[in-house]
Amino acid sequence: MTQYQWQLAPQPAAADEHALSETLGVPPFLATLLLQRGINDQADYDAFVHPDTSRLHDPFALHDMDKAVARILKAIE
């Protein structure tokens, strides 16, 4: 058994799902997923779908990224 436990986002209100679905012109299931990720309006949606590279996190902030890169480079050789 794993030591981790899934943490699921709460189900958004049906009215919010419907409103976002209509606003964005996306299926209701997609509106649900977007709301669970904190995407509540057109501006948030646009930023999510068309990300700006300046807002990306530094991948080397991830634990052991230097080891992963070294391993990939070794595999390529």
WOKALIN-V747661 format. One record per run of one state. SS is the DSSP state (H for helix, E for strand, - for the rest). FROM is the first residue (numbers start at 0). LEN is the number of residues. Records with the same first field share a line. If there is no record, write none. Layout:
# WOKALIN-V747661
SS=FROM-LEN, FROM-LEN
This chain:
# WOKALIN-V747661
-=0-13, 24-3, 36-5, 49-3, 55-3, 61-3, 76-1
H=13-11, 27-9, 41-8, 52-3, 58-3, 64-12
